[in-house]
Amino acid sequence: MTRRHSAQQRVFLLLQWLKKFRYIKFGLVGASGTLVNMLILYVSQEHLFAFIAAPHERLYASLAMAIAVATVNNFTWNRLWTWADRLREATQRGGPDAVRQNGSAVMLGQFGRYTLASWFGIALQYGLTLWLSQALHYLLANVIAIVIASVSNFLANDRWTFGRGRQRS
């Protein structure tokens, strides 16, 4: 029992240490977004849009719903967890009154930038997968493309969406 407790404690400490790294937080949020996407896609395809007779036509609406919900999920968690320190800094710089007055405008601006950055990452992943699959197995090509796209998506959000030290509206 002591070894098991010790191993669990080490895993917990490792997770606590990893949480300090913004890119890992970003990856964990992305993983949660993937789960949300898959759940919404299944529910939409099998139940919500069942009135659309042709499954391939139903997929257009189901996929749009899944991407939209996952994007909101990821933006929310990235804003509240991955880049929470930047929100605190903005609050301290502008004071609580400024945040209350401009909070919605700032959040909508961030959401717009986040969405654009995400769509760029999706397009990058798609294009890279197609290009790399000419020389590599398509699964390996997709993994490489996901890593490259996630790095570019992270950098775009780190510098543009949740940029440090700039007031945005």
TIVO-2410 file (N, C-alpha, C; in nm, 3 decimals):
# residues 169
REC num residu      c1      c2      c3 atome chaine
REC   1      M   0.082  -0.119   0.000     N      A
REC   1      M   0.000   0.000   0.000    CA      A
REC   1      M   0.086   0.126   0.000     C      A
REC   2      T   0.199   0.121   0.068     N      A
REC   2      T   0.286   0.236   0.077    CA      A
REC   2      T   0.347   0.267  -0.060     C      A
REC   3      R   0.387   0.164  -0.133     N      A
REC   3      R   0.443   0.186  -0.266    CA      A
REC   3      R   0.339   0.246  -0.361     C      A
REC   4      R   0.217   0.196  -0.351     N      A
REC   4      R   0.110   0.247  -0.436    CA      A
REC   4      R   0.083   0.394  -0.404     C      A
REC   5      H   0.076   0.425  -0.276     N      A
REC   5      H   0.054   0.564  -0.234    CA      A
REC   5      H   0.169   0.652  -0.280     C      A
REC   6      S   0.291   0.601  -0.268     N      A
REC   6      S   0.409   0.676  -0.309    CA      A
REC   6      S   0.407   0.700  -0.460     C      A
REC   7      A   0.369   0.601  -0.539     N      A
REC   7      A   0.361   0.616  -0.684    CA      A
REC   7      A   0.252   0.716  -0.722     C      A
REC   8      Q   0.138   0.708  -0.654     N      A
REC   8      Q   0.030   0.803  -0.681    CA      A
REC   8      Q   0.074   0.945  -0.646     C      A
REC   9      Q   0.145   0.958  -0.536     N      A
REC   9      Q   0.193   1.090  -0.495    CA      A
REC   9      Q   0.292   1.145  -0.597     C      A
REC  10      R   0.380   1.058  -0.649     N      A
REC  10      R   0.476   1.103  -0.750    CA      A
REC  10      R   0.405   1.146  -0.879     C      A
REC  11      V   0.304   1.070  -0.919     N      A
REC  11      V   0.227   1.107  -1.038    CA      A
REC  11      V   0.158   1.241  -1.016     C      A
REC  12      F   0.099   1.259  -0.898     N      A
REC  12      F   0.032   1.385  -0.866    CA      A
REC  12      F   0.131   1.501  -0.869     C      A
REC  13      L   0.249   1.483  -0.811     N      A
REC  13      L   0.350   1.589  -0.812    CA      A
REC  13      L   0.398   1.619  -0.954     C      A
REC  14      L   0.412   1.515  -1.036     N      A
REC  14      L   0.451   1.535  -1.174    CA      A
REC  14      L   0.345   1.616  -1.249     C      A
REC  15      L   0.218   1.582  -1.228     N      A
REC  15      L   0.109   1.657  -1.292    CA      A
REC  15      L   0.107   1.802  -1.246     C      A
REC  16      Q   0.130   1.825  -1.117     N      A
REC  16      Q   0.135   1.962  -1.064    CA      A
REC  16      Q   0.250   2.040  -1.129     C      A
REC  17      W   0.365   1.975  -1.146     N      A
REC  17      W   0.480   2.039  -1.208    CA      A
REC  17      W   0.452   2.069  -1.355     C      A
REC  18      L   0.390   1.976  -1.427     N      A
REC  18      L   0.361   1.996  -1.568    CA      A
REC  18      L   0.260   2.108  -1.591     C      A
REC  19      K   0.170   2.130  -1.494     N      A
REC  19      K   0.069   2.234  -1.509    CA      A
REC  19      K   0.131   2.373  -1.520     C      A
REC  20      K   0.255   2.387  -1.477     N      A
REC  20      K   0.322   2.516  -1.485    CA      A
REC  20      K   0.355   2.554  -1.629     C      A
REC  21      F   0.360   2.458  -1.717     N      A
REC  21      F   0.401   2.482  -1.854    CA      A
REC  21      F   0.279   2.510  -1.942     C      A
REC  22      R   0.276   2.630  -1.995     N      A
REC  22      R   0.160   2.677  -2.071    CA      A
REC  22      R   0.127   2.588  -2.189     C      A
REC  23      Y   0.228   2.539  -2.262     N      A
REC  23      Y   0.201   2.455  -2.380    CA      A
REC  23      Y   0.135   2.324  -2.340     C      A
REC  24      I   0.172   2.270  -2.226     N      A
REC  24      I   0.108   2.146  -2.180    CA      A
REC  24      I  -0.036   2.173  -2.142     C      A
REC  25      K  -0.062   2.286  -2.078     N      A
REC  25      K  -0.200   2.324  -2.049    CA      A
REC  25      K  -0.279   2.335  -2.179     C      A
REC  26      F  -0.219   2.401  -2.277     N      A
REC  26      F  -0.282   2.417  -2.407    CA      A
REC  26      F  -0.315   2.281  -2.468     C      A
REC  27      G  -0.223   2.187  -2.457     N      A
REC  27      G  -0.245   2.052  -2.508    CA      A
REC  27      G  -0.355   1.978  -2.435     C      A
REC  28      L  -0.360   1.995  -2.303     N      A
REC  28      L  -0.466   1.930  -2.226    CA      A
REC  28      L  -0.603   1.988  -2.261     C      A
REC  29      V  -0.608   2.120  -2.280     N      A
REC  29      V  -0.733   2.182  -2.323    CA      A
REC  29      V  -0.772   2.130  -2.461     C      A
REC  30      G  -0.674   2.118  -2.550     N      A
REC  30      G  -0.700   2.063  -2.683    CA      A
REC  30      G  -0.753   1.921  -2.678     C      A
REC  31      A  -0.699   1.841  -2.586     N      A
REC  31      A  -0.748   1.704  -2.570    CA      A
REC  31      A  -0.892   1.704  -2.521     C      A
REC  32      S  -0.924   1.794  -2.429     N      A
REC  32      S  -1.063   1.802  -2.382    CA      A
REC  32      S  -1.154   1.847  -2.496     C      A
REC  33      G  -1.105   1.938  -2.580     N      A
REC  33      G  -1.182   1.984  -2.695    CA      A
REC  33      G  -1.207   1.872  -2.795     C      A
REC  34      T  -1.109   1.783  -2.809     N      A
REC  34      T  -1.128   1.668  -2.898    CA      A
REC  34      T  -1.239   1.578  -2.846     C      A
REC  35      L  -1.241   1.555  -2.715     N      A
REC  35      L  -1.348   1.473  -2.656    CA      A
REC  35      L  -1.484   1.540  -2.672     C      A
REC  36      V  -1.490   1.670  -2.648     N      A
REC  36      V  -1.616   1.745  -2.665    CA      A
REC  36      V  -1.660   1.735  -2.811     C      A
REC  37      N  -1.566   1.756  -2.903     N      A
REC  37      N  -1.597   1.750  -3.045    CA      A
REC  37      N  -1.656   1.614  -3.082     C      A
REC  38      M  -1.592   1.507  -3.038     N      A
REC  38      M  -1.640   1.372  -3.072    CA      A
REC  38      M  -1.778   1.345  -3.013     C      A
REC  39      L  -1.801   1.387  -2.889     N      A
REC  39      L  -1.930   1.366  -2.825    CA      A
REC  39      L  -2.041   1.442  -2.899     C      A
REC  40      I  -2.017   1.570  -2.928     N      A
REC  40      I  -2.117   1.651  -2.996    CA      A
REC  40      I  -2.140   1.598  -3.138     C      A
REC  41      L  -2.034   1.557  -3.205     N      A
REC  41      L  -2.047   1.501  -3.339    CA      A
REC  41      L  -2.137   1.377  -3.337     C      A
REC  42      Y  -2.113   1.287  -3.243     N      A
REC  42      Y  -2.194   1.165  -3.233    CA      A
REC  42      Y  -2.341   1.198  -3.202     C      A
REC  43      V  -2.363   1.280  -3.100     N      A
REC  43      V  -2.500   1.313  -3.059    CA      A
REC  43      V  -2.574   1.385  -3.172     C      A
REC  44      S  -2.505   1.476  -3.239     N      A
REC  44      S  -2.568   1.549  -3.348    CA      A
REC  44      S  -2.599   1.458  -3.466     C      A
REC  45      Q  -2.504   1.375  -3.501     N      A
REC  45      Q  -2.521   1.287  -3.617    CA      A
REC  45      Q  -2.628   1.180  -3.593     C      A
REC  46      E  -2.630   1.125  -3.472     N      A
REC  46      E  -2.721   1.014  -3.444    CA      A
REC  46      E  -2.858   1.059  -3.394     C      A
REC  47      H  -2.867   1.177  -3.332     N      A
REC  47      H  -2.993   1.215  -3.268    CA      A
REC  47      H  -3.043   1.354  -3.308     C      A
REC  48      L  -2.961   1.456  -3.285     N      A
REC  48      L  -3.005   1.594  -3.300    CA      A
REC  48      L  -3.050   1.626  -3.443     C      A
REC  49      F  -2.973   1.583  -3.541     N      A
REC  49      F  -3.007   1.610  -3.681    CA      A
REC  49      F  -3.058   1.486  -3.753     C      A
REC  50      A  -3.119   1.395  -3.679     N      A
REC  50      A  -3.171   1.272  -3.738    CA      A
REC  50      A  -3.280   1.299  -3.842     C      A
REC  51      F  -3.344   1.415  -3.836     N      A
REC  51      F  -3.447   1.449  -3.933    CA      A
REC  51      F  -3.389   1.470  -4.073     C      A
REC  52      I  -3.258   1.489  -4.084     N      A
REC  52      I  -3.194   1.498  -4.216    CA      A
REC  52      I  -3.168   1.354  -4.261     C      A
REC  53      A  -3.236   1.313  -4.365     N      A
REC  53      A  -3.240   1.172  -4.403    CA      A
REC  53      A  -3.103   1.115  -4.444     C      A
REC  54      A  -3.032   1.185  -4.531     N      A
REC  54      A  -2.905   1.132  -4.582    CA      A
REC  54      A  -2.793   1.156  -4.481     C      A
REC  55      P  -2.730   1.048  -4.432     N      A
REC  55      P  -2.624   1.063  -4.332    CA      A
REC  55      P  -2.509   1.154  -4.376     C      A
REC  56      H  -2.471   1.149  -4.504     N      A
REC  56      H  -2.359   1.233  -4.549    CA      A
REC  56      H  -2.399   1.381  -4.549     C      A
REC  57      E  -2.526   1.411  -4.573     N      A
REC  57      E  -2.573   1.549  -4.565    CA      A
REC  57      E  -2.587   1.593  -4.419     C      A
REC  58      R  -2.628   1.502  -4.334     N      A
REC  58      R  -2.640   1.529  -4.190    CA      A
REC  58      R  -2.504   1.561  -4.131     C      A
REC  59      L  -2.399   1.500  -4.186     N      A
REC  59      L  -2.265   1.520  -4.134    CA      A
REC  59      L  -2.220   1.665  -4.143     C      A
REC  60      Y  -2.262   1.736  -4.246     N      A
REC  60      Y  -2.224   1.878  -4.258    CA      A
REC  60      Y  -2.271   1.957  -4.136     C      A
REC  61      A  -2.397   1.941  -4.100     N      A
REC  61      A  -2.452   2.012  -3.984    CA      A
REC  61      A  -2.390   1.961  -3.854     C      A
REC  62      S  -2.374   1.831  -3.843     N      A
REC  62      S  -2.318   1.772  -3.720    CA      A
REC  62      S  -2.175   1.817  -3.697     C      A
REC  63      L  -2.096   1.818  -3.803     N      A
REC  63      L  -1.956   1.858  -3.791    CA      A
REC  63      L  -1.946   2.007  -3.757     C      A
REC  64      A  -2.029   2.089  -3.819     N      A
REC  64      A  -2.028   2.232  -3.787    CA      A
REC  64      A  -2.063   2.255  -3.640     C      A
REC  65      M  -2.162   2.183  -3.590     N      A
REC  65      M  -2.201   2.195  -3.450    CA      A
REC  65      M  -2.087   2.150  -3.359     C      A
REC  66      A  -2.024   2.038  -3.391     N      A
REC  66      A  -1.916   1.985  -3.308    CA      A
REC  66      A  -1.797   2.081  -3.304     C      A
REC  67      I  -1.761   2.136  -3.419     N      A
REC  67      I  -1.647   2.229  -3.423    CA      A
REC  67      I  -1.680   2.356  -3.345     C      A
REC  68      A  -1.801   2.406  -3.361     N      A
REC  68      A  -1.841   2.529  -3.290    CA      A
REC  68      A  -1.836   2.510  -3.139     C      A
REC  69      V  -1.894   2.402  -3.090     N      A
REC  69      V  -1.897   2.378  -2.945    CA      A
REC  69      V  -1.756   2.353  -2.891     C      A
REC  70      A  -1.675   2.276  -2.964     N      A
REC  70      A  -1.538   2.250  -2.920    CA      A
REC  70      A  -1.454   2.378  -2.919     C      A
REC  71      T  -1.478   2.466  -3.016     N      A
REC  71      T  -1.404   2.592  -3.020    CA      A
REC  71      T  -1.438   2.678  -2.899     C      A
REC  72      V  -1.566   2.685  -2.865     N      A
REC  72      V  -1.607   2.762  -2.746    CA      A
REC  72      V  -1.549   2.699  -2.620     C      A
REC  73      N  -1.554   2.566  -2.611     N      A
REC  73      N  -1.496   2.494  -2.497    CA      A
REC  73      N  -1.347   2.527  -2.484     C      A
REC  74      N  -1.273   2.515  -2.593     N      A
REC  74      N  -1.129   2.538  -2.587    CA      A
REC  74      N  -1.096   2.683  -2.554     C      A
REC  75      F  -1.169   2.776  -2.615     N      A
REC  75      F  -1.145   2.917  -2.585    CA      A
REC  75      F  -1.169   2.945  -2.437     C      A
REC  76      T  -1.278   2.894  -2.384     N      A
REC  76      T  -1.312   2.918  -2.244    CA      A
REC  76      T  -1.204   2.866  -2.151     C      A
REC  77      W  -1.163   2.740  -2.170     N      A
REC  77      W  -1.062   2.682  -2.082    CA      A
REC  77      W  -0.924   2.744  -2.102     C      A
REC  78      N  -0.889   2.776  -2.226     N      A
REC  78      N  -0.761   2.842  -2.249    CA      A
REC  78      N  -0.760   2.980  -2.184     C      A
REC  79      R  -0.870   3.051  -2.193     N      A
REC  79      R  -0.879   3.185  -2.133    CA      A
REC  79      R  -0.873   3.176  -1.980     C      A
REC  80      L  -0.944   3.080  -1.922     N      A
REC  80      L  -0.953   3.071  -1.776    CA      A
REC  80      L  -0.837   2.995  -1.711     C      A
REC  81      W  -0.766   2.912  -1.788     N      A
REC  81      W  -0.662   2.830  -1.727    CA      A
REC  81      W  -0.526   2.852  -1.793     C      A
REC  82      T  -0.517   2.830  -1.923     N      A
REC  82      T  -0.387   2.838  -1.990    CA      A
REC  82      T  -0.327   2.977  -1.982     C      A
REC  83      W  -0.409   3.079  -2.006     N      A
REC  83      W  -0.362   3.217  -2.004    CA      A
REC  83      W  -0.427   3.298  -1.892     C      A
REC  84      A  -0.462   3.234  -1.783     N      A
REC  84      A  -0.526   3.303  -1.670    CA      A
REC  84      A  -0.437   3.412  -1.613     C      A
REC  85      D  -0.306   3.390  -1.612     N      A
REC  85      D  -0.214   3.491  -1.559    CA      A
REC  85      D  -0.220   3.620  -1.641     C      A
REC  86      R  -0.242   3.610  -1.769     N      A
REC  86      R  -0.252   3.729  -1.853    CA      A
REC  86      R  -0.379   3.806  -1.822     C      A
REC  87      L  -0.487   3.735  -1.789     N      A
REC  87      L  -0.612   3.802  -1.751    CA      A
REC  87      L  -0.592   3.877  -1.620     C      A
REC  88      R  -0.523   3.814  -1.524     N      A
REC  88      R  -0.496   3.880  -1.397    CA      A
REC  88      R  -0.411   4.005  -1.416     C      A
REC  89      E  -0.308   3.995  -1.504     N      A
REC  89      E  -0.223   4.111  -1.532    CA      A
REC  89      E  -0.305   4.225  -1.592     C      A
REC  90      A  -0.394   4.193  -1.684     N      A
REC  90      A  -0.477   4.296  -1.747    CA      A
REC  90      A  -0.569   4.360  -1.644     C      A
REC  91      T  -0.620   4.281  -1.552     N      A
REC  91      T  -0.707   4.333  -1.447    CA      A
REC  91      T  -0.628   4.428  -1.357     C      A
REC  92      Q  -0.506   4.391  -1.321     N      A
REC  92      Q  -0.424   4.476  -1.235    CA      A
REC  92      Q  -0.384   4.606  -1.305     C      A
REC  93      R  -0.355   4.598  -1.436     N      A
REC  93      R  -0.316   4.718  -1.511    CA      A
REC  93      R  -0.433   4.814  -1.527     C      A
REC  94      G  -0.551   4.759  -1.562     N      A
REC  94      G  -0.665   4.845  -1.593    CA      A
REC  94      G  -0.754   4.872  -1.474     C      A
REC  95      G  -0.738   4.796  -1.370     N      A
REC  95      G  -0.824   4.812  -1.254    CA      A
REC  95      G  -0.958   4.744  -1.276     C      A
REC  96      P  -1.028   4.713  -1.168     N      A
REC  96      P  -1.154   4.638  -1.180    CA      A
REC  96      P  -1.262   4.714  -1.257     C      A
REC  97      D  -1.266   4.847  -1.246     N      A
REC  97      D  -1.369   4.923  -1.318    CA      A
REC  97      D  -1.350   4.911  -1.469     C      A
REC  98      A  -1.225   4.922  -1.515     N      A
REC  98      A  -1.197   4.912  -1.658    CA      A
REC  98      A  -1.233   4.774  -1.711     C      A
REC  99      V  -1.205   4.671  -1.631     N      A
REC  99      V  -1.236   4.535  -1.675    CA      A
REC  99      V  -1.387   4.515  -1.685     C      A
REC 100      R  -1.461   4.566  -1.587     N      A
REC 100      R  -1.607   4.553  -1.592    CA      A
REC 100      R  -1.665   4.626  -1.712     C      A
REC 101      Q  -1.613   4.744  -1.740     N      A
REC 101      Q  -1.667   4.825  -1.850    CA      A
REC 101      Q  -1.632   4.765  -1.986     C      A
REC 102      N  -1.514   4.710  -2.000     N      A
REC 102      N  -1.469   4.662  -2.130    CA      A
REC 102      N  -1.457   4.511  -2.138     C      A
REC 103      G  -1.497   4.440  -2.033     N      A
REC 103      G  -1.477   4.295  -2.028    CA      A
REC 103      G  -1.538   4.220  -2.143     C      A
REC 104      S  -1.661   4.253  -2.179     N      A
REC 104      S  -1.729   4.182  -2.289    CA      A
REC 104      S  -1.662   4.211  -2.422     C      A
REC 105      A  -1.624   4.335  -2.444     N      A
REC 105      A  -1.557   4.371  -2.569    CA      A
REC 105      A  -1.423   4.301  -2.581     C      A
REC 106      V  -1.348   4.296  -2.472     N      A
REC 106      V  -1.218   4.228  -2.472    CA      A
REC 106      V  -1.237   4.080  -2.501     C      A
REC 107      M  -1.334   4.019  -2.432     N      A
REC 107      M  -1.357   3.876  -2.451    CA      A
REC 107      M  -1.402   3.846  -2.595     C      A
REC 108      L  -1.490   3.926  -2.651     N      A
REC 108      L  -1.534   3.904  -2.789    CA      A
REC 108      L  -1.418   3.920  -2.887     C      A
REC 109      G  -1.333   4.019  -2.863     N      A
REC 109      G  -1.215   4.035  -2.948    CA      A
REC 109      G  -1.121   3.915  -2.939     C      A
REC 110      Q  -1.101   3.868  -2.816     N      A
REC 110      Q  -1.016   3.750  -2.797    CA      A
REC 110      Q  -1.078   3.628  -2.865     C      A
REC 111      F  -1.210   3.614  -2.852     N      A
REC 111      F  -1.276   3.499  -2.914    CA      A
REC 111      F  -1.262   3.504  -3.067     C      A
REC 112      G  -1.275   3.623  -3.124     N      A
REC 112      G  -1.257   3.636  -3.269    CA      A
REC 112      G  -1.116   3.598  -3.312     C      A
REC 113      R  -1.016   3.647  -3.238     N      A
REC 113      R  -0.877   3.613  -3.271    CA      A
REC 113      R  -0.851   3.465  -3.249     C      A
REC 114      Y  -0.906   3.409  -3.141     N      A
REC 114      Y  -0.889   3.267  -3.112    CA      A
REC 114      Y  -0.947   3.182  -3.225     C      A
REC 115      T  -1.066   3.220  -3.269     N      A
REC 115      T  -1.133   3.144  -3.376    CA      A
REC 115      T  -1.051   3.149  -3.505     C      A
REC 116      L  -1.002   3.268  -3.540     N      A
REC 116      L  -0.919   3.279  -3.661    CA      A
REC 116      L  -0.791   3.197  -3.648     C      A
REC 117      A  -0.727   3.203  -3.533     N      A
REC 117      A  -0.605   3.125  -3.511    CA      A
REC 117      A  -0.636   2.976  -3.521     C      A
REC 118      S  -0.748   2.933  -3.466     N      A
REC 118      S  -0.786   2.792  -3.472    CA      A
REC 118      S  -0.811   2.747  -3.615     C      A
REC 119      W  -0.882   2.828  -3.691     N      A
REC 119      W  -0.910   2.791  -3.831    CA      A
REC 119      W  -0.781   2.787  -3.912     C      A
REC 120      F  -0.689   2.875  -3.883     N      A
REC 120      F  -0.559   2.870  -3.950    CA      A
REC 120      F  -0.490   2.738  -3.917     C      A
REC 121      G  -0.493   2.698  -3.789     N      A
REC 121      G  -0.432   2.571  -3.748    CA      A
REC 121      G  -0.498   2.451  -3.814     C      A
REC 122      I  -0.629   2.454  -3.827     N      A
REC 122      I  -0.701   2.345  -3.894    CA      A
REC 122      I  -0.659   2.337  -4.041     C      A
REC 123      A  -0.655   2.451  -4.107     N      A
REC 123      A  -0.616   2.454  -4.249    CA      A
REC 123      A  -0.471   2.407  -4.266     C      A
REC 124      L  -0.384   2.450  -4.175     N      A
REC 124      L  -0.244   2.409  -4.179    CA      A
REC 124      L  -0.232   2.257  -4.162     C      A
REC 125      Q  -0.303   2.203  -4.065     N      A
REC 125      Q  -0.300   2.058  -4.043    CA      A
REC 125      Q  -0.350   1.983  -4.166     C      A
REC 126      Y  -0.458   2.028  -4.222     N      A
REC 126      Y  -0.517   1.962  -4.339    CA      A
REC 126      Y  -0.417   1.963  -4.456     C      A
REC 127      G  -0.364   2.081  -4.486     N      A
REC 127      G  -0.271   2.093  -4.598    CA      A
REC 127      G  -0.142   2.015  -4.576     C      A
REC 128      L  -0.087   2.024  -4.456     N      A
REC 128      L   0.037   1.950  -4.426    CA      A
REC 128      L   0.016   1.799  -4.433     C      A
REC 129      T  -0.098   1.752  -4.383     N      A
REC 129      T  -0.125   1.608  -4.389    CA      A
REC 129      T  -0.129   1.561  -4.533     C      A
REC 130      L  -0.201   1.634  -4.618     N      A
REC 130      L  -0.208   1.596  -4.759    CA      A
REC 130      L  -0.070   1.598  -4.824     C      A
REC 131      W   0.008   1.702  -4.794     N      A
REC 131      W   0.140   1.715  -4.855    CA      A
REC 131      W   0.236   1.607  -4.805     C      A
REC 132      L   0.241   1.588  -4.673     N      A
REC 132      L   0.333   1.490  -4.616    CA      A
REC 132      L   0.295   1.347  -4.650     C      A
REC 133      S   0.165   1.322  -4.670     N      A
REC 133      S   0.122   1.185  -4.700    CA      A
REC 133      S   0.168   1.138  -4.838     C      A
REC 134      Q   0.221   1.228  -4.919     N      A
REC 134      Q   0.278   1.186  -5.047    CA      A
REC 134      Q   0.408   1.109  -5.027     C      A
REC 135      A   0.475   1.134  -4.914     N      A
REC 135      A   0.603   1.067  -4.888    CA      A
REC 135      A   0.598   0.976  -4.765     C      A
REC 136      L   0.498   0.997  -4.677     N      A
REC 136      L   0.488   0.921  -4.552    CA      A
REC 136      L   0.352   0.852  -4.544     C      A
REC 137      H   0.342   0.755  -4.454     N      A
REC 137      H   0.212   0.695  -4.426    CA      A
REC 137      H   0.119   0.805  -4.377     C      A
REC 138      Y  -0.006   0.800  -4.419     N      A
REC 138      Y  -0.098   0.910  -4.387    CA      A
REC 138      Y  -0.117   0.932  -4.238     C      A
REC 139      L  -0.111   0.827  -4.155     N      A
REC 139      L  -0.126   0.845  -4.011    CA      A
REC 139      L  -0.006   0.919  -3.951     C      A
REC 140      L   0.113   0.882  -3.996     N      A
REC 140      L   0.233   0.952  -3.950    CA      A
REC 140      L   0.232   1.096  -3.999     C      A
REC 141      A   0.191   1.116  -4.123     N      A
REC 141      A   0.182   1.251  -4.178    CA      A
REC 141      A   0.085   1.336  -4.096     C      A
REC 142      N  -0.026   1.277  -4.055     N      A
REC 142      N  -0.126   1.349  -3.976    CA      A
REC 142      N  -0.072   1.386  -3.838     C      A
REC 143      V  -0.001   1.295  -3.774     N      A
REC 143      V   0.056   1.324  -3.642    CA      A
REC 143      V   0.157   1.439  -3.652     C      A
REC 144      I   0.243   1.435  -3.752     N      A
REC 144      I   0.341   1.543  -3.771    CA      A
REC 144      I   0.268   1.675  -3.796     C      A
REC 145      A   0.165   1.671  -3.878     N      A
REC 145      A   0.089   1.792  -3.909    CA      A
REC 145      A   0.019   1.847  -3.785     C      A
REC 146      I  -0.035   1.759  -3.702     N      A
REC 146      I  -0.101   1.803  -3.578    CA      A
REC 146      I  -0.002   1.873  -3.488     C      A
REC 147      V   0.117   1.817  -3.472     N      A
REC 147      V   0.218   1.878  -3.386    CA      A
REC 147      V   0.257   2.015  -3.439     C      A
REC 148      I   0.284   2.025  -3.569     N      A
REC 148      I   0.323   2.154  -3.628    CA      A
REC 148      I   0.209   2.254  -3.615     C      A
REC 149      A   0.087   2.211  -3.647     N      A
REC 149      A  -0.028   2.302  -3.639    CA      A
REC 149      A  -0.054   2.344  -3.495     C      A
REC 150      S  -0.037   2.253  -3.400     N      A
REC 150      S  -0.063   2.291  -3.261    CA      A
REC 150      S   0.041   2.392  -3.212     C      A
REC 151      V   0.165   2.380  -3.258     N      A
REC 151      V   0.267   2.478  -3.220    CA      A
REC 151      V   0.231   2.614  -3.279     C      A
REC 152      S   0.193   2.617  -3.406     N      A
REC 152      S   0.157   2.746  -3.466    CA      A
REC 152      S   0.031   2.802  -3.401     C      A
REC 153      N  -0.064   2.717  -3.368     N      A
REC 153      N  -0.187   2.761  -3.301    CA      A
REC 153      N  -0.155   2.816  -3.163     C      A
REC 154      F  -0.068   2.749  -3.090     N      A
REC 154      F  -0.027   2.797  -2.959    CA      A
REC 154      F   0.041   2.933  -2.970     C      A
REC 155      L   0.136   2.946  -3.063     N      A
REC 155      L   0.208   3.072  -3.078    CA      A
REC 155      L   0.115   3.186  -3.117     C      A
REC 156      A   0.022   3.158  -3.208     N      A
REC 156      A  -0.074   3.261  -3.250    CA      A
REC 156      A  -0.159   3.307  -3.132     C      A
REC 157      N  -0.203   3.213  -3.051     N      A
REC 157      N  -0.286   3.249  -2.936    CA      A
REC 157      N  -0.203   3.314  -2.826     C      A
REC 158      D  -0.081   3.267  -2.808     N      A
REC 158      D   0.005   3.324  -2.704    CA      A
REC 158      D   0.043   3.468  -2.735     C      A
REC 159      R   0.066   3.497  -2.861     N      A
REC 159      R   0.112   3.631  -2.898    CA      A
REC 159      R  -0.001   3.723  -2.943     C      A
REC 160      W  -0.103   3.666  -3.007     N      A
REC 160      W  -0.206   3.749  -3.069    CA      A
REC 160      W  -0.333   3.753  -2.985     C      A
REC 161      T  -0.389   3.635  -2.956     N      A
REC 161      T  -0.516   3.631  -2.883    CA      A
REC 161      T  -0.501   3.677  -2.740     C      A
REC 162      F  -0.405   3.619  -2.667     N      A
REC 162      F  -0.387   3.649  -2.526    CA      A
REC 162      F  -0.253   3.718  -2.503     C      A
REC 163      G  -0.212   3.803  -2.597     N      A
REC 163      G  -0.081   3.868  -2.592    CA      A
REC 163      G  -0.054   3.940  -2.462     C      A
REC 164      R   0.070   3.932  -2.418     N      A
REC 164      R   0.112   3.993  -2.291    CA      A
REC 164      R   0.134   4.142  -2.310     C      A
REC 165      G   0.081   4.217  -2.214     N      A
REC 165      G   0.116   4.356  -2.202    CA      A
REC 165      G   0.048   4.451  -2.298     C      A
REC 166      R  -0.051   4.405  -2.373     N      A
REC 166      R  -0.121   4.493  -2.465    CA      A
REC 166      R  -0.267   4.497  -2.427     C      A
REC 167      Q  -0.323   4.615  -2.428     N      A
REC 167      Q  -0.465   4.630  -2.405    CA      A
REC 167      Q  -0.536   4.602  -2.536     C      A
REC 168      R  -0.636   4.518  -2.531     N      A
REC 168      R  -0.710   4.486  -2.653    CA      A
REC 168      R  -0.857   4.508  -2.628     C      A
REC 169      S  -0.928   4.543  -2.733     N      A
REC 169      S  -1.073   4.554  -2.720    CA      A
REC 169      S  -1.139   4.473  -2.826     C      A
***
